[in-house]
Amino acid sequence: MSQQAARLYYHDSYRTTFEATVRACREVDGRWLVRLDETAFYPTSGGQPHDTGRLGAARVTDVFVDEGEVIHVVDRPMAVGERVAGEIDWVRRWDHMQQHCGQHILSASFVQTFGIDTVGFHLGETWVTVDLDAPDLSWESVAQAERLANQVVQEDRPVYARFVTDEVLAELPLRRSPKVDKDVRIVTIEGFDHNPCGGTHPRRTGEVGPIQVVKLERMRGGTRVTFVCGQRAVRLAQRWRDILRAAANRLSAAVEDVPLLIDRWADDLQRAQKEARAWQERWIDLRAASLAQESLAHAASLARAASLPSAKSLSRGESLSRGEPLSRGEPLSRGEPLSRGEPLSRGESLSRAAARSGTEGLGARPVEEALADGARPEDDASGFGRVCQAVLDLDSMDALRGLCQRTMAHLGKGAVCALTCDAGERVALVVMSDRAEIDAQAVVKSALAPFGGRGGGNARQAQGTAPRSGSTGAEAVAQAVSLVLSQRPG
């Protein structure tokens, strides 16, 4: 039997039942592949998806062409020589008929209106697309072609498909050349279009129903037009109507006033967002100044405390008079007298305070161990501007980075700033360093490692995140950063 005769859908797209004999059945990768002596099932080809349905008791899930033969994929084995009844899923077939014929009409409309050819076609489960050979296509042009297409639908022109001889083929004004040399099938929309096609189509254009374009997008030097036809177009119009009606109700306005109100609200929102950004910038400035002021005030208090020796460092029987400065570089060991002289520099006195605080005792101890033991180093005993804090009123990495930059500006040269915040399901960390001996990237990696986080950057600025959980939050990460910094020189 010839291919023309064996494929029943070529001659009657409305045929949904037939009988055929099983010629072959084999299993491949858990699927049963069946070949019949004839079939009404359309195989995936030409941009149109396959039919589904049943062969006897078996369910047909896929249909494709292999070496010129139509192969049916079924869910159970079938006996060779068995006579089976086939049934096509008509709802799916009818939808494909509407969409495919609608594509012919719309593509021909673009040719007749603007001379634009269709170079690609795809019929999907929800949308249909055609790729047009036009890099710049406006909505006004699309609307014009769409109006012509719907006019052809309303005219209810006859649609028919036939195999033609070479002589007839040569006389037809084809929209595009056929891709095969024999068994050329032409689908004709009377007085409008002739196009080579092996797909399924209705008998008249009126059965296609409305054609509605929904989207344009640039694709590889051309334009992809997304559209729907028939029942798909009706369902889409109903959905959009419901959406528009709900918007009108929400705005307490008539449907026709919705676009105007949306424009007005969009302008108001843009102004409000601009004001909010300005206030946020102002808030960040004030917050950064506050963080820097707190850090410098704390450092100053440590400096004052460090300028006086502890009771253990004074020899028995000696006292320190009010206002007597310490000599530069003079140790505060037990039993040594304190001579009058020039006061210690801030850096020297804070260094001594750090030694007394015991933070240097952490040495190179792993951060994980220190955290497990509940270690808590002094906030700042290093003699330079340092901020290490969880910021609980921020929730994004961008805002945290901005605050860190402003804080560094207030702290001045030789400063270090490390800030954390809870950002959704992650904890964010930003570290900035203006000191050669403190590598911001190394600090971030060391602090986040115990929490399964990671980050990157460079020696001056780095950032990273860690998963947020019940025991892991901004404050816990800030504590880990503080521990890491306490083990750094300075």
C-alpha positions as CSV (number, residue, x, y, z in Angstrom):
1,M,0.0,0.0,0.0
2,S,1.3,3.4,-0.9
3,Q,2.1,6.1,1.7
4,Q,-0.8,8.2,0.4
5,A,-3.2,5.3,1.0
6,A,-1.8,4.1,4.2
7,R,-2.0,7.5,6.0
8,L,-5.8,8.0,6.3
9,Y,-5.5,11.5,7.8
10,Y,-4.2,12.7,4.5
11,H,-7.6,12.3,3.0
12,D,-10.0,13.0,5.9
13,S,-8.8,15.0,8.9
14,Y,-12.2,14.4,10.6
15,R,-11.8,10.6,10.7
16,T,-11.4,9.5,14.2
17,T,-12.0,5.7,14.0
18,F,-10.6,3.0,11.8
19,E,-9.5,-0.7,11.7
20,A,-6.0,-1.9,10.9
21,T,-3.8,-5.0,11.1
22,V,-0.7,-5.1,13.3
23,R,2.3,-5.6,11.0
24,A,5.1,-5.4,13.7
25,C,5.5,-4.9,17.4
26,R,8.8,-4.6,19.3
27,E,9.9,-3.3,22.7
28,V,12.5,-0.5,22.9
29,D,13.5,1.1,26.2
30,G,10.4,-0.1,27.9
31,R,8.1,1.2,25.2
32,W,6.1,-0.9,22.7
33,L,6.5,0.3,19.1
34,V,3.7,-0.8,16.8
35,R,3.4,-0.6,13.0
36,L,0.1,-1.0,11.2
37,D,-0.9,-1.6,7.6
38,E,-2.8,1.7,7.7
39,T,-3.5,4.5,10.3
40,A,-5.4,7.6,11.0
41,F,-3.0,8.7,13.7
42,Y,-1.0,11.8,12.7
43,P,2.7,11.6,13.6
44,T,4.8,14.5,14.9
45,S,6.0,16.4,11.8
46,G,6.0,19.7,10.1
47,G,5.7,21.6,13.4
48,Q,2.4,19.8,14.4
49,P,2.4,17.4,17.4
50,H,1.2,13.8,17.1
51,D,-2.3,12.5,17.8
52,T,-3.1,10.4,20.9
53,G,-5.9,7.8,21.4
54,R,-6.2,4.0,21.6
55,L,-5.5,0.9,19.6
56,G,-7.8,-1.8,20.9
57,A,-7.1,-1.9,24.7
58,A,-3.7,-0.2,24.3
59,R,-3.2,3.5,24.9
60,V,-1.3,5.4,22.2
61,T,1.0,7.9,23.8
62,D,3.3,9.0,20.9
63,V,3.4,8.7,17.1
64,F,6.4,9.3,14.9
65,V,7.9,8.5,11.5
66,D,10.9,6.2,11.2
67,E,12.3,5.5,7.7
68,G,9.0,6.5,6.1
69,E,6.9,4.3,8.4
70,V,4.4,5.6,11.0
71,I,5.3,4.1,14.4
72,H,2.7,4.1,17.3
73,V,4.0,4.0,20.9
74,V,1.6,2.0,23.1
75,D,1.6,0.9,26.7
76,R,1.3,-2.8,26.1
77,P,2.4,-5.4,23.6
78,M,0.2,-6.3,20.6
79,A,0.1,-9.5,18.6
80,V,1.4,-9.4,15.0
81,G,-1.5,-10.1,12.6
82,E,-4.0,-9.0,15.1
83,R,-6.9,-6.8,13.8
84,V,-7.4,-3.8,16.0
85,A,-9.7,-0.8,16.2
86,G,-8.1,2.6,16.4
87,E,-9.7,5.7,17.9
88,I,-8.3,9.2,17.8
89,D,-8.5,11.7,20.6
90,W,-10.8,14.1,18.8
91,V,-10.4,17.1,21.2
92,R,-6.7,17.1,20.7
93,R,-7.0,16.5,16.9
94,W,-9.6,19.3,16.5
95,D,-7.4,21.8,18.4
96,H,-4.4,21.0,16.2
97,M,-6.6,21.4,13.1
98,Q,-7.7,24.9,14.2
99,Q,-4.2,26.0,15.2
100,H,-2.4,24.7,12.1
101,C,-4.9,26.1,9.6
102,G,-4.8,29.4,11.6
103,Q,-1.1,29.5,11.0
104,H,-1.5,29.1,7.3
105,I,-4.0,32.0,7.3
106,L,-1.8,34.3,9.5
107,S,1.4,33.5,7.6
108,A,-0.3,34.2,4.2
109,S,-1.6,37.5,5.7
110,F,1.9,38.6,6.5
111,V,3.0,37.8,3.0
112,Q,0.2,39.6,1.3
113,T,0.3,42.6,3.6
114,F,4.0,43.2,4.0
115,G,5.8,40.5,1.9
116,I,7.2,38.9,5.0
117,D,7.9,35.1,4.8
118,T,7.5,32.6,7.6
119,V,10.7,30.6,8.2
120,G,9.6,28.6,11.3
121,F,6.4,27.1,12.9
122,H,5.8,25.4,16.2
123,L,2.5,24.2,17.6
124,G,2.7,23.8,21.4
125,E,0.3,22.7,24.1
126,T,-0.6,26.3,25.0
127,W,0.8,28.6,22.3
128,V,1.5,28.6,18.6
129,T,4.5,30.5,17.1
130,V,5.7,31.5,13.7
131,D,9.2,32.9,13.1
132,L,9.1,35.7,10.5
133,D,11.9,36.9,8.3
134,A,11.6,40.5,9.7
135,P,14.0,41.9,12.3
136,D,11.8,44.9,13.1
137,L,8.1,44.2,13.3
138,S,5.8,46.7,15.1
139,W,2.6,45.9,16.8
140,E,0.8,48.2,14.3
141,S,2.0,45.9,11.5
142,V,1.0,42.8,13.4
143,A,-2.5,44.2,14.0
144,Q,-2.9,44.9,10.3
145,A,-2.0,41.3,9.4
146,E,-4.1,40.0,12.2
147,R,-7.2,41.9,10.9
148,L,-6.7,40.4,7.4
149,A,-6.4,36.9,8.9
150,N,-9.6,37.2,10.9
151,Q,-11.4,38.6,7.8
152,V,-10.5,35.5,5.9
153,V,-11.9,33.4,8.8
154,Q,-15.1,35.3,8.7
155,E,-15.4,34.9,5.0
156,D,-15.6,31.1,5.7
157,R,-13.6,30.2,2.6
158,P,-13.2,26.5,1.6
159,V,-10.1,24.7,2.6
160,Y,-9.0,21.5,0.8
161,A,-5.9,19.3,0.6
162,R,-4.8,17.2,-2.3
163,F,-1.8,15.5,-3.9
164,V,-0.9,17.1,-7.1
165,T,1.0,16.2,-10.2
166,D,4.2,18.0,-11.3
167,E,2.1,19.8,-14.0
168,V,-0.5,21.1,-11.6
169,L,2.3,22.0,-9.1
170,A,4.0,24.2,-11.7
171,E,0.9,26.2,-12.2
172,L,0.1,26.9,-8.5
173,P,1.3,30.2,-6.9
174,L,2.8,28.5,-3.9
175,R,3.7,30.6,-0.8
176,R,6.8,28.4,-0.3
177,S,8.4,25.5,-2.2
178,P,7.7,21.9,-1.2
179,K,10.4,20.0,0.8
180,V,9.7,16.7,-1.0
181,D,10.1,15.7,-4.6
182,K,7.2,13.2,-4.7
183,D,3.8,12.8,-3.1
184,V,3.5,16.6,-2.8
185,R,0.4,17.6,-0.9
186,I,-1.0,21.1,-1.2
187,V,-3.4,22.7,1.3
188,T,-5.4,25.4,-0.5
189,I,-7.4,28.2,1.1
190,E,-9.6,29.2,-1.8
191,G,-8.6,32.5,-3.4
192,F,-6.1,33.2,-0.7
193,D,-3.2,30.7,-0.2
194,H,-1.6,27.6,-1.6
195,N,1.0,25.9,0.6
196,P,2.7,22.4,0.7
197,C,1.7,20.7,3.9
198,G,1.0,17.2,5.3
199,G,-1.0,18.4,8.4
200,T,-4.6,18.2,9.4
201,H,-7.0,21.0,8.6
202,P,-10.7,21.9,8.8
203,R,-12.9,22.1,5.7
204,R,-13.5,25.8,5.9
205,T,-11.7,28.9,7.4
206,G,-14.8,29.7,9.6
207,E,-14.0,26.6,11.6
208,V,-10.6,28.0,12.6
209,G,-12.3,30.6,14.9
210,P,-10.7,33.8,16.0
211,I,-7.0,34.4,15.5
212,Q,-5.3,36.4,18.3
213,V,-1.6,37.5,18.4
214,V,-0.4,37.7,22.0
215,K,3.4,38.4,21.9
216,L,6.3,39.6,19.8
217,E,10.0,38.8,20.4
218,R,13.2,39.1,18.6
219,M,14.7,35.8,17.5
220,R,17.9,35.2,15.5
221,G,17.6,38.3,13.3
222,G,13.8,37.9,12.9
223,T,10.6,38.1,14.9
224,R,8.8,35.4,16.7
225,V,5.0,35.9,16.8
226,T,3.1,34.0,19.4
227,F,-0.6,33.5,18.8
228,V,-3.7,31.3,19.4
229,C,-6.7,30.3,17.4
230,G,-10.2,28.9,17.9
231,Q,-11.0,27.6,21.4
232,R,-7.6,28.6,22.6
233,A,-8.3,32.2,21.6
234,V,-11.8,32.1,23.3
235,R,-10.3,30.7,26.5
236,L,-7.6,33.3,26.5
237,A,-10.0,36.2,25.9
238,Q,-12.2,34.9,28.8
239,R,-9.2,34.7,31.1
240,W,-8.0,38.2,30.2
241,R,-11.6,39.5,30.6
242,D,-11.7,38.1,34.1
243,I,-8.3,39.6,35.0
244,L,-9.3,43.0,33.7
245,R,-12.7,42.9,35.5
246,A,-10.9,41.9,38.7
247,A,-8.5,44.8,38.3
248,A,-11.4,47.2,37.7
249,N,-13.2,46.0,40.8
250,R,-10.0,46.4,42.8
251,L,-9.6,49.9,41.6
252,S,-13.3,50.7,41.9
253,A,-13.3,51.9,38.4
254,A,-14.9,51.1,35.0
255,V,-13.0,48.6,32.9
256,E,-12.2,51.3,30.3
257,D,-10.6,53.5,33.0
258,V,-8.1,50.8,34.2
259,P,-5.2,51.7,31.8
260,L,-5.4,55.4,32.9
261,L,-5.5,54.5,36.6
262,I,-2.6,52.1,36.2
263,D,-0.5,54.8,34.5
264,R,-1.4,57.3,37.3
265,W,-0.5,54.7,40.0
266,A,2.7,53.8,38.2
267,D,3.7,57.5,38.3
268,D,2.9,57.8,41.9
269,L,4.8,54.6,42.7
270,Q,7.8,55.8,40.8
271,R,7.8,59.0,42.8
272,A,7.3,57.1,46.1
273,Q,10.2,54.8,45.3
274,K,12.5,57.7,44.5
275,E,11.6,59.3,47.8
276,A,12.1,56.0,49.6
277,R,15.5,55.6,48.0
278,A,16.5,59.1,49.2
279,W,15.3,58.3,52.7
280,Q,17.2,55.0,52.6
281,E,20.3,56.8,51.6
282,R,19.9,59.2,54.5
283,W,19.2,56.4,56.9
284,I,22.4,54.5,55.7
285,D,24.4,57.7,56.3
286,L,23.1,58.1,59.8
287,R,23.4,54.4,60.6
288,A,27.0,54.4,59.3
289,A,27.9,57.4,61.4
290,S,26.4,55.8,64.5
291,L,28.3,52.6,64.0
292,A,31.5,54.4,63.5
293,Q,30.9,56.7,66.5
294,E,30.2,53.7,68.7
295,S,33.4,52.0,67.6
296,L,35.6,55.0,68.1
297,A,34.0,55.8,71.5
298,H,34.6,52.3,72.6
299,A,38.2,52.4,71.4
300,A,38.7,55.7,73.3
301,S,37.3,54.1,76.5
302,L,39.8,51.3,76.1
303,A,42.6,53.8,75.6
304,R,41.7,55.6,78.8
305,A,41.5,52.3,80.7
306,A,44.8,51.2,79.3
307,S,46.6,54.4,80.3
308,L,46.4,53.3,84.0
309,P,48.3,50.2,85.3
310,S,46.4,47.4,87.0
311,A,47.0,46.8,90.7
312,K,49.1,43.8,89.9
313,S,51.6,45.8,87.9
314,L,52.4,48.2,90.7
315,S,55.1,47.4,93.1
316,R,54.2,47.2,96.8
317,G,54.0,50.5,98.5
318,E,53.9,52.7,95.4
319,S,51.1,54.7,94.0
320,L,50.2,56.6,90.9
321,S,49.3,60.2,91.4
322,R,46.4,61.8,89.4
323,G,47.6,63.3,86.2
324,E,51.0,61.6,86.1
325,P,51.6,60.4,82.6
326,L,53.3,57.1,81.8
327,S,56.6,57.1,80.0
328,R,56.6,55.9,76.4
329,G,57.4,52.2,76.1
330,E,57.7,51.7,79.9
331,P,56.5,48.2,80.9
332,L,53.9,47.8,83.6
333,S,55.5,44.7,85.2
334,R,55.0,43.9,88.9
335,G,57.5,45.6,91.2
336,E,58.8,48.2,88.7
337,P,58.4,51.9,89.6
338,L,56.6,54.2,87.2
339,S,58.6,57.3,86.2
340,R,57.1,60.6,85.0
341,G,57.3,61.2,81.3
342,E,55.6,61.4,78.0
343,P,52.2,59.7,77.7
344,L,51.9,56.5,75.8
345,S,50.6,56.7,72.2
346,R,47.1,55.4,71.7
347,G,48.3,52.4,69.7
348,E,50.7,51.4,72.4
349,S,48.3,51.7,75.2
350,L,45.5,49.7,73.4
351,S,48.1,47.0,72.5
352,R,48.8,46.6,76.2
353,A,45.1,46.4,76.9
354,A,44.7,43.7,74.3
355,A,47.5,41.7,76.0
356,R,45.7,41.9,79.3
357,S,42.3,41.0,77.9
358,G,43.5,37.6,76.8
359,T,42.2,37.7,73.2
360,E,45.6,36.9,71.9
361,G,45.4,33.6,73.7
362,L,43.2,32.3,70.9
363,G,46.2,32.2,68.6
364,A,45.6,30.1,65.6
365,R,42.8,28.1,67.2
366,P,40.1,27.0,64.7
367,V,37.0,29.2,64.7
368,E,34.8,26.1,65.0
369,E,36.4,25.1,68.3
370,A,36.2,28.6,69.7
371,L,32.6,28.9,68.7
372,A,31.8,25.5,70.3
373,D,33.4,26.6,73.6
374,G,31.4,29.9,73.6
375,A,34.5,32.1,73.2
376,R,33.8,35.8,73.1
377,P,36.7,38.1,72.4
378,E,36.7,41.8,73.5
379,D,34.8,44.0,71.0
380,D,37.9,46.1,70.1
381,A,41.2,46.2,71.7
382,S,43.4,46.7,68.7
383,G,44.1,50.3,68.4
384,F,42.3,51.0,65.1
385,G,38.7,51.7,64.0
386,R,36.9,48.4,63.9
387,V,33.2,47.6,63.5
388,C,31.9,44.0,63.7
389,Q,28.2,43.9,64.1
390,A,24.9,42.2,63.1
391,V,22.6,44.7,61.5
392,L,19.1,43.3,62.2
393,D,17.2,46.0,60.3
394,L,18.6,45.2,56.9
395,D,17.6,42.2,54.7
396,S,19.7,42.3,51.6
397,M,23.4,42.0,50.5
398,D,23.2,45.3,48.5
399,A,22.0,47.3,51.5
400,L,24.6,45.7,53.7
401,R,27.4,46.5,51.3
402,G,26.2,50.1,51.1
403,L,26.2,50.5,54.8
404,C,29.6,48.9,55.1
405,Q,31.1,51.4,52.6
406,R,29.6,54.4,54.4
407,T,30.8,53.1,57.8
408,M,34.4,52.8,56.4
409,A,34.2,56.4,55.2
410,H,33.4,57.5,58.7
411,L,36.0,55.4,60.4
412,G,38.8,56.8,58.2
413,K,42.1,55.2,57.2
414,G,43.3,52.0,58.7
415,A,39.8,50.7,59.6
416,V,38.0,47.4,59.3
417,C,34.3,46.9,59.0
418,A,32.4,43.6,59.1
419,L,28.6,43.6,59.0
420,T,26.1,40.8,58.8
421,C,22.3,40.6,58.2
422,D,19.6,38.0,57.7
423,A,18.7,38.0,54.0
424,G,15.8,35.6,53.5
425,E,17.0,32.0,53.8
426,R,20.7,33.1,53.9
427,V,22.9,35.1,56.2
428,A,24.8,37.8,54.4
429,L,28.3,39.0,55.4
430,V,30.4,41.9,54.1
431,V,33.9,42.6,55.2
432,M,36.0,45.7,54.2
433,S,39.6,46.2,55.3
434,D,42.0,49.2,55.0
435,R,44.8,47.3,56.8
436,A,47.4,45.3,54.9
437,E,47.6,42.7,57.6
438,I,43.9,41.9,57.5
439,D,42.7,40.2,54.3
440,A,38.9,40.7,53.9
441,Q,38.5,37.6,51.7
442,A,40.3,35.4,54.1
443,V,38.2,36.7,57.0
444,V,35.0,36.0,55.1
445,K,36.0,32.4,54.2
446,S,37.2,31.6,57.7
447,A,34.1,33.1,59.4
448,L,31.6,31.4,57.1
449,A,33.3,27.9,57.0
450,P,31.8,26.7,60.3
451,F,28.3,27.4,58.9
452,G,28.7,25.8,55.5
453,G,28.9,29.1,53.7
454,R,31.3,30.6,51.2
455,G,32.2,33.9,49.7
456,G,34.8,35.7,47.6
457,G,36.3,39.0,46.8
458,N,39.7,40.4,47.5
459,A,41.9,41.6,50.3
460,R,40.1,44.9,50.6
461,Q,36.5,43.9,50.1
462,A,34.8,40.6,50.3
463,Q,31.3,39.1,50.8
464,G,29.6,35.8,51.2
465,T,26.5,34.0,52.5
466,A,25.7,31.0,54.7
467,P,22.5,29.0,55.0
468,R,20.2,30.5,57.7
469,S,18.8,28.1,60.3
470,G,17.6,28.2,63.9
471,S,21.1,28.3,65.3
472,T,22.7,30.2,62.4
473,G,21.8,33.9,62.0
474,A,23.4,37.3,61.6
475,E,24.5,37.5,65.2
476,A,26.1,34.0,65.2
477,V,28.1,34.9,62.0
478,A,29.1,38.3,63.5
479,Q,30.5,36.5,66.5
480,A,32.5,34.2,64.2
481,V,33.9,37.2,62.4
482,S,34.9,38.8,65.7
483,L,36.7,35.6,66.6
484,V,38.6,35.5,63.3
485,L,39.6,39.2,63.6
486,S,40.8,38.6,67.2
487,Q,43.4,36.1,65.8
488,R,44.7,38.5,63.2
489,P,47.8,40.6,64.0
490,G,47.3,44.3,65.1
